[in-house]
C-alpha cells in the first residue's frame, strides 16, 4: 500500500487557518460590543435629551432671571 501525500492538509496548515479565523472572530466581536455600547448611549440621549438642552429649556421656562444667572456663571 502506498500513501498519497498530496491528498490533504498538514497539521500546521490547519492550525494556522484556525488561528486566523479565531483572530478575525475576536476582532468582529469587539467591534460588535463597541457598536452595542454606542447604540445604548445614543438611545439614552434620545430618551433623556441632551443635558445642556435640558438646562437651557429649564432656564427659558423659568424666565429671564434664570437665563441671566446662566450667562453669569
N, C-alpha and C positions, 0 to 999 in steps of 0.2 A: 504494500500500500504506500502510495506517495501522497504527500500533503501539498495542496495548492496554497502557496504562501501569499498570493496576491488577492485572495478572496475575502478579506475582512479588514477590520480596523485594529490597530495595535492599542494596547492599554494606554499608552501615552497620548495618543490622538483622542481617545475617549475622555481622558481626564482633562485635557486642555479644552475640549469642547464644552464639557460640563462646567469648568471654571469660568469660561467666557459667558455662558448662559447665566450662571449664578451672579456674576458681576452686573450684567445687564438687568437682571431681575431686581437686584438691590438698588440700582440707580432709579429704575422705574418706580419702585415702592417709595423711595424717599421723595421723589417728585410728587407722587400722588398724595403723600402725607402733607407736604408743603401746600399743595393746592387746596386740600381739605381745610387746613388751618386758615388760609386766606379767605376761603368761602365763608367760614364761620364768622370771621371778623367783619366781612362785608355784610353779612346778614344781620349781625348785631348792630352795626352802624345804620343799616337801613331801618331797622325796627326802632331803635332809640334816637336816631338822628345824630348829627354831629354836635359834640358838646359846646363848641363855640356858637353854633347857630342857636342852641337852646338858651345860652346866656344872653345873646343879643335879643332873642324873642322875648325873654323874661323882662329885659330892660325896656323894650318897646311897649309891653303891656303894662308895666309899672309907671310909665310916664317919663317925661323929660328929665326929671330929677335923677332917676336911676341911670339914665344914659349919660348924664354929666359925670356921675361918680365913676362910671365905667371908663370914660375918657381920661379922667384924672389919675386913675390907678394904672 
